Amino acid sequence: MIETSSPDPDMLRYEESIAKILDRAVKLFRRTNLEELADKWDRILKTYDSKKRNH
């Protein structure tokens, strides 16, 4: 995340879109029994969320 003095609405929407895409990918992988991919992408999503919250 790029740090600025005030949050850019476009950047916030972009970040929300990334999180939604990752979440949908995890759900898709689970529905198609691709558990290994689902687990990896779930870890990516959790890492992304934690990094986003720390900035």
N, C-alpha and C positions, 0 to 999 in steps of 0.2 A: 504494500500500500504506500502511496506517495503521501508524505506528510505535508500538509498545508496549514496555514493559520485558520482557515475556515473550511469546513467540509464542502467539497464540490458535489452538487447534486448528481451530475452525470457520473462521477466516479463512484458514488454510493450505489447508483443503479447498476453500474457495471459490476461492482463487487457482489451485489445481490444476485445478479444473473449468473455469475460464476458459481456461487454457492448452490443455486437452484439446479444448474446443469450437473454439478457433481452429485447432488442428492438424487436426481433423476437417473443418472448413470448407475448409481449403487442399487437403486430399486430395480432397474432393468436387468442388471447382472444377477440379482437374487431371483427374479422371476424366471430367468432363463437358465438357472442352476449353474451359473458361473461364479461360484462362491469365492474362489481365489481372487478373481478380479474385483468382486464386490468388496471383499475385505481390504484389498489394497486401496481402492478408490475411497472407501469409508475412512481409512487412515489419512488419506490426502485431504478429504473434506474436514476432518477433525483438526488436522494440522493447520489448514487454511483458516478455519474459524478461530483457533487459538491465537494465531499470528495477527489476525485482523483485530481481535479484541485487545491485544497488547499494544496496539499503536494508537 
